[in-house]
């Protein structure tokens, strides 16, 4: 049986992957990530789901964000607005030929610049990623036939971003905790020991300032963690869960697993063996390991 990775690693992997896609889009194209996501949506949605409010709901964005971005895209002649038949108050968006050209160039950039990632994962793990496209893409507003015409290296990050936004929104609406807060709680629960802020920052791949702000809130406002000074170095702060924090973290963890199983249409055993067992980047050998062997970093 493949060894499962911790939930905190799964979430961190998803966050890092989406940051990579955002960096590719913003550095290699003239589009913002939101503009790029809206253009993809317009390319694969059904003709009846082009309303701004539909786009906002599916992409997990505010209506104002989509409306403002739509105006930017319209000025660039990448989309055009129209009144939806039967609903005079609704505004629809349609991608133009210029928009399709810009989207095609952006998709090529994403495919090209992210290929190294898929190469490192290898064919088997890569297919396990792509295998969830049909599940995550089972959205009423999305046309499956159109999805099949787009490269999987484009559709996977598109649906991954929606999935990430869904559970980040669920954490916020259910527990009033942001994604970094929950990741800190999960990490502390899984390690079962106090961690320095610098350690948490490294393991979650977040700036130390972000972790410091999160742990300060978890300590002062939510009262879920303890903050102490490291005995050997009074300048270093160490963070640990208190009993209430441990109880809440375990509750959130169990409910998150149930939430993920429902989203992915998996049993808990399938989730632990398949999703946690093989789809997180941290469990994959690095490029150095693959080229020089696992002892390379020990020289």
JORA-V800838 format. One record per run of one state. SS is the DSSP state (H for helix, E for strand, L for the rest). FROM is the first residue (numbers start at 1). LEN is the number of residues. Records with the same first field share a line. If there is no record, write none. Layout:
BEGIN
SS=FROM-LEN / FROM-LEN
END
This chain:
BEGIN
L=1-6 / 29-4 / 46-5 / 60-3 / 76-3 / 85-2 / 96-1 / 122-1 / 131-2 / 137-5 / 143-1 / 148-4 / 176-3 / 192-3 / 205-3 / 221-4 / 231-2 / 242-1 / 265-3 / 279-2 / 284-3 / 293-3 / 299-1
H=7-22 / 33-12 / 52-8 / 63-13 / 97-25 / 123-8 / 133-4 / 144-4 / 152-24 / 179-13 / 197-8 / 208-13 / 243-22 / 268-11 / 281-3 / 287-6 / 296-3
E=45-1 / 51-1 / 79-6 / 87-9 / 142-1 / 195-2 / 225-6 / 233-9
END
